[in-house]
């Protein structure tokens, strides 16, 4: 069996390769692997749907039409956002009854990623402001390392097999464990999983961009 490694360092595909294949089939397989089409957590996505918001942003766990300026979809994970001169407003939605998460300006893999991690359990929404200290974690809350919780407003909802988390955060918080967001492209990582806690495994993850 041949394992194909994702950009995020996880194993995303296990592909069986027959002992005897034609030269043409082998060339096609190598081409597909080079393009990364077999990996589900790459940074490919639908393009931004840029528009001017037409309704006021409200943290209610519902992504309403006209509420956000831009949307990007990564498989079953959807990222929505808008910003003004002071804040960024984000809506994360994924096909899961567990957690959804966003990491801002990652370094190597997860290292130095400023993370927002949320879930809804028994009707109660929990949103954490985290910081990843290593390539694969850990990612403790900022407050445990002497930082501050800078998620100023948040809400969530779990419905029909989807979890939605909305939050507001300052573009520049001044906290050493928060990465600033600036005009232009900001690198991100995203993930979601099936558990409602801080120590889960990802069901899916990948890289992307948040363009302000």
Secondary structure, 3 states (H helix, E strand, C coil): CEEEECCCCCEEEEECCCCCCCHHHHHHHHHHHHHCCCCCCCCCCCCCCCCCCCCCCCCCCCCCCCCCCEEEEECCEEEEEEECCCEEEEEEEECCCCCEEEEECCCCCCCCCEEEEEEEECCEEEEEEEECCCCCCCCCEHHHHCCCCCEEEEEEEEECCEEEEEEEEECCCCCCCCCCCCCCEEEEEEEECCCCCCCCCCCEEEEEEEEC
